Amino acid sequence: MNEIDSCVLCGAWGIQAAHSNQHRGRGQKASDALTAALCPKCHGEIDNGKHLSRKERRARMNEAIVLTLDQLARRQLVKAVK
């Protein structure tokens, strides 16, 4: 199986495609290219968590997006082109 089936942050099984909320208004979603494979708990913590500051939530989401892209590239599901 080539798909990502566990959270890129905590490793929990069962993921959701979590969109970046940066530079978007209410109800708008970022590009599908800027999504992270997150479990519901990590997704909720990044979107609405009270334990992290806004800056920490953004940094965590950016980390998750990079880890997701890395996993997709390793599975040859995305590739860089010039």
C-alpha positions as CSV (number, residue, x, y, z in Angstrom):
1,M,0.0,0.0,0.0
2,N,1.4,3.4,-1.0
3,E,-0.9,5.7,0.8
4,I,-0.2,7.4,4.1
5,D,-2.4,5.7,6.7
6,S,-0.9,7.1,10.0
7,C,-0.4,10.5,11.4
8,V,2.9,12.1,10.3
9,L,3.2,13.8,13.7
10,C,2.2,11.1,16.3
11,G,2.0,7.9,14.2
12,A,-1.7,7.2,15.2
13,W,-3.6,5.1,12.6
14,G,-6.3,6.8,10.7
15,I,-5.7,10.2,9.1
16,Q,-7.5,13.2,7.8
17,A,-6.3,15.6,5.1
18,A,-5.7,18.8,7.1
19,H,-5.4,22.0,5.1
20,S,-3.2,24.9,6.1
21,N,-5.2,27.8,7.4
22,Q,-2.6,30.5,6.8
23,H,-3.4,33.4,4.4
24,R,-7.0,32.3,4.1
25,G,-10.2,33.9,5.3
26,R,-13.0,32.1,7.2
27,G,-14.4,29.2,5.2
28,Q,-11.6,29.2,2.6
29,K,-9.2,26.3,2.3
30,A,-5.6,26.4,1.0
31,S,-4.4,24.5,-2.0
32,D,-4.7,20.7,-1.7
33,A,-0.9,20.7,-2.2
34,L,-0.6,22.3,1.3
35,T,-2.3,19.5,3.3
36,A,-1.0,17.3,6.0
37,A,-1.8,13.7,6.9
38,L,-3.0,14.1,10.5
39,C,-5.0,12.0,13.0
40,P,-8.2,13.7,14.3
41,K,-6.5,14.6,17.6
42,C,-3.4,16.3,16.0
43,H,-5.7,18.0,13.5
44,G,-7.9,19.4,16.2
45,E,-5.0,20.5,18.3
46,I,-3.5,22.5,15.4
47,D,-6.8,24.0,14.3
48,N,-8.3,24.8,17.7
49,G,-5.9,23.7,20.4
50,K,-5.6,25.6,23.6
51,H,-2.2,24.2,24.5
52,L,-0.3,25.9,21.7
53,S,0.1,29.5,20.7
54,R,-0.9,30.6,17.2
55,K,2.8,30.7,16.3
56,E,3.4,27.1,17.6
57,R,0.3,25.8,15.8
58,R,1.5,27.3,12.5
59,A,5.0,25.8,13.0
60,R,3.5,22.4,13.8
61,M,1.3,22.5,10.7
62,N,4.3,23.5,8.5
63,E,6.2,20.6,10.0
64,A,3.3,18.3,9.2
65,I,3.0,19.5,5.6
66,V,6.7,18.9,5.0
67,L,6.6,15.4,6.6
68,T,3.5,14.6,4.4
69,L,5.2,15.8,1.3
70,D,8.3,13.7,2.2
71,Q,6.3,10.6,2.7
72,L,4.4,11.1,-0.6
73,A,7.7,11.7,-2.5
74,R,9.3,8.6,-1.0
75,R,6.3,6.6,-2.2
76,Q,6.7,8.3,-5.6
77,L,3.2,9.7,-5.5
78,V,4.5,13.2,-6.1
79,K,7.6,14.5,-7.7
80,A,9.4,17.7,-8.3
81,V,9.5,19.0,-11.9
82,K,11.3,22.0,-13.4
